[in-house]
Amino acid sequence: MRVDLFDFDLPPELIALRPARPRDSARLLLAAGDAPLQDRIVSELPGLLRAGDVLVFNDTRVIPAQLEGRRGEARIGATLHKRIDLRRWQAFIRNGKRLKAGDVIEFANGVNAVAEERHVDGSWTLAFAGEEPVEILLERAGRMPLPPYIAGKRPTDEADRQDYQTIFAEKDGAVAAPTAALHFTPALLDALDQAGVLRETLTLHVGAGTFLPVKAEDTSEHRMHSEWGRIDAETADRLNAARAAGGRIIAVGTTSLRLLESATGEDDIIHPFEGDTAIFITPGYRFKAIDGLMTNFHLPKSTLFMLVSALMGLEKMQAVYAHAIREGYRFYSYGDSSLLLPKG
């Protein structure tokens, strides 16, 4: 499909630079089947779901993956993208043309890394020096990797260290937050429990590739960056049992959705999964694992807007986004939310 089919105009003032406070006071646009769109609030979610439904969250934790350093006199910026092993990460590099294999980049507070290899997409393998765990080095030298549409308008600050983590964040490795879950609070989880809504977690370490624009003119020419994820056998069994009992599987965020679909066979059974996924979901895809999606509002011509268009239909999502813009919903990572239920 032509990428320009997924374009739309977004007034820049609708890009959220801070999250709603409290988190569950964000707005929620409900799109359920052919029913009229409903303007709701995230805290009303328990009344929009059924007992036995399962919300599936991503428990990845964002690491301070953005680094500023020098190679000699050249200033070098690095955004870690994907772990390779204990000491090596693939990273997108700013001013990467000033690097050659073997160069040492000196980051803040005595943290150094060797630029080992340049990849075809322009990223580099960085090997961090020393014996301390890389996570400790990043806490010392890195900052939270806010999306460029936020970082370009204000500096990262101490509040972002909490604001850009979900309450489910446990497993270090993401360089972007699974932002749909940023809206959840302990009070909302309690209300969901009382409503009989179940929840499960999986892990997908979100990479910086999620922010890369689609430069191809046709979706068939775009290649996704791979990300590592895991669903254990017990979680897969519980999800399959809940669905067999009539519950709906509702992914909280496109990251949860992509991993669930990667783990599901043509028999519509969710299987245990551990490894990389580069699944690219566009209109025409047959969803096998999920019955709905809670997600924020995405960028024009992004792979994520293509994904929600695959779930709901392109015309439907164009109408959803036109309504959101007209009603002043806040967009992107710190913005408002939507609940998309294709069958109502």
PyMOL commands that set and color helices and strands:
alter all, ss='L'
color gray80, all
select helices_A, chain A and resi 3-6+12-14+23-25+42-48+96-98+108-110+134-141+148-151+160-163+179-183+186-194+208-211+219-221+233-244+254-262+303-312+314-326
alter helices_A, ss='H'
color red, helices_A
select strands_A, chain A and resi 27-32+38-41+54-58+60-62+66-71+74-83+88-94+104-107+112-118+124-128+171-174+198-204+227-231+249-252+273-277+292-296+337-341
alter strands_A, ss='S'
color yellow, strands_A
deselect
rebuild
show_as cartoon
